[in-house]
Amino acid sequence: MRQGRKPASESQATAIRARLASWLREPEAQRPSLRALAVELGTSHQLLSFYLKGLNDWQNKDYERRAKAIRDRADAENRSMTPWEESQMKALEHAAFCCMLESVFQPTWKRLEAGAKAGTLSKQELKLITLLAQGGAPIDQKILQKLRNNLPVQPTSRR
């Protein structure tokens, strides 16, 4: 019986993280529970929770690694990047930047989401959420939807 960590070549970490990333892209109402996903992958709920917490950082590093590989390949061949390689590299760097921003703002979004649920957001926070949601940030759109669901119904004026 061996003890300690598995060699990287035997690890299922990359496959589990890739499946978690695709699981997160599914609409919440349609995706299976994390426990059901653990059964599907043949692992524990606790391990999936651990990977889920660090998924943004892993994706960020993966995007950066892939962008660097494209750059290094062109350098190793002593040539400039093709337009396709350059666009791929820029897209990967943009995705890495978005992952980094998401991990930085995650605690703030959670606080704003809880405030939206409780109805305790300030006017500045409401303006910020509205502005970010207009920019297409999915988490802010989710918070804005919760706000709309919790607003009291406006009485209609009778004349």
HELIX and SHEET records of a PDB file:
HELIX    1   1 ALA A    8  GLU A   10  5                                   3    
HELIX    2   2 ALA A   13  ARG A   25  1                                  13    
HELIX    3   3 LEU A   34  LEU A   41  1                                   8    
HELIX    4   4 HIS A   45  LYS A   53  1                                   9    
HELIX    5   5 LEU A   55  ALA A   76  1                                  22    
HELIX    6   6 PRO A   83  ALA A  118  1                                  36    
HELIX    7   7 LYS A  123  GLN A  134  1                                  12    
HELIX    8   8 PRO A  138  ASN A  150  1                                  13    
END                                                                             
